[in-house]
Amino acid sequence: MEKYGFGHEQVVKIFYTLPATLGCSWERTKEVLDIFRNIDFNVLNKPKHLMFSPNTLQSRINFLRIKFEMENTELVKVVFQGNKQFEKRFEISKEELLRDY
């Protein structure tokens, strides 16, 4: 985590806030952190977002950028919604997102 610019206290805060992240593989966590970096999202604001599937997260981002031409600030407001809420709002299923985006 320090290679991603997090200090010791920040890493402790992330794992203290969401201990389940310790059960995730480092490769998966790196994928999610790279996605966060690409959309300028600071994981310290909501460590629970580390639990998102990297494939689902990247598919949502691609969809929102292509269909709605969203910039990072807009993306961050909607990309982390629950599956049902996201599907209802944008009328696209998780399966369609993963398949098409």
C-alpha positions, 0 to 999 in steps of 0.5 A: 500500500505504501507504493501507492502513496499511503502512509502507515497511518492511512493503511491502518485506517483503511484496514481498521475501517474495513478489515475484510480488505485483508481477505482480498488478494493483493492483485485484486486490491491493486486493480481497484486502486489503479482504477481509483487512481484513474478516476481521481478517487481517494480511497481514504474517503470511503475504504468500503469501495475497495470491495467493489469488483474491479471488472464491474467497476471498470465496466461501469466507468466505461459505460458512463464515459461512453454513453454519458460522456461523464468526467471523473467528478461526475463518475465518482458520484454514481459509479459506486451505487448499489447494483439494483440502484445502478441498474434501475437508474441507467436501465442496464444489467450487471451482465450487460455491463460486463459483456458490453463494456 
